[in-house]
Amino acid sequence: MAKKRRPQTKAATPQAVDGPIPVVGARESCPCGSGRRYKACHGRAAAHAATELVQRPFEGLPGEADWVALRELVPAATVELTLKGGLPEGVPSVTLATVLPMAWPALRRDNGAVLLGLQNDTASGDLSRDLADTLRRALTAAPGSPVTAGRAEADGPRLQDLLDPEGPFEPIVHTGFEFWVENAENATGEVAASLDRANAAAIPTVRLSGVDAAYWCETPEKNHLRWVMTHPEEQLLDALARLHAAGTSSLGEDTRLVGSFRAHGLTVPVWDLPGTMRAEDTEKPAAAFAERLATALADTSPLSGDERRARSGLTSRQITLN
């Protein structure tokens, strides 16, 4: 005998309620009172917000290019952050760190100071919103405790809402991770061993002083310069192609522009350098290249055949990091 079919009813529509809708399990009833499961109601918007990728999450922040470098390229660095309206009571400082021990998203020191980790996996496609959520939770965390990962609200604030747009952004690159702990020189036992392991894995890196967001690093076979630039990608690739075709894209003898990274909406040209070329040796060649690049960026004429071939080669050696 055929089963009776249940009468079909029109799906309930999300209800208008005052205040934000809290996040619940996907199969739970939506808190708005519509009678539908969360995933089929207000959870749809939350899921969309969690997967929508913000191409330039640090755009509008002081030092956007350095934010990208510290997120993707630099092993050990810190930056003092300036909050809009100043620091809350009981928080003497807020410091951005490339990475924290145990991959903690953030840490509140015993003295109330906050360390915000940058190189962590995040829950949504908006890195700025995720970091802002972590920072807000760190500011109210109990002193002496780490801050665990969480999921930011879809309409929550971003870093651009929390940080002073006029504040300085001056990265300090470290040779190791002693900034993890206070009085690191006195560390013993497992703490000292953890620091030794982390320091041994860090690639020696130096931020050039004469140009913005350019980082020299040392590897066993050769050294490199990785330079994060904020110029529009297509315009920058055209300019690099003009210089490459003219034989002026290098930084001196035995150096070579080998390609570029693409990270968080910015382009990062990369040069191979000889092992004998230290960071201080790279300063003057980088400054001279910046002048040549400015001239090439101002050239809006069509690319020649050689320049188009050079551009094709550079594009084929571009690697997307995120």
Secondary structure, DSSP 8 states (H G I E B T S, - for coil): -----------------SS------TTSB-TTSSSSBGGGTHHHHHHHHHH---S-TTTTSTTHHHHHHHHHT-SSEEEE--BTT---TT---EEEES--GGG-SEEE-TTS-EEEE-SS--SSS-HHHHHHHHHHHHHTS-TTEEE------TT---HHHHB-TTS----EE-SSSGGGSTTGGG--HHHHHHHHHHHHH---EEE-SSSTTEEEEE-SS-EEEEE-B-S-HHHHHHHHHHHHHTT--SSSTT-EEEEEEEETTEEEEEEEE-TT--HHHHHHHHHHHHHHHHHHHH--S---HHHHHHHHHHHHTEEE--
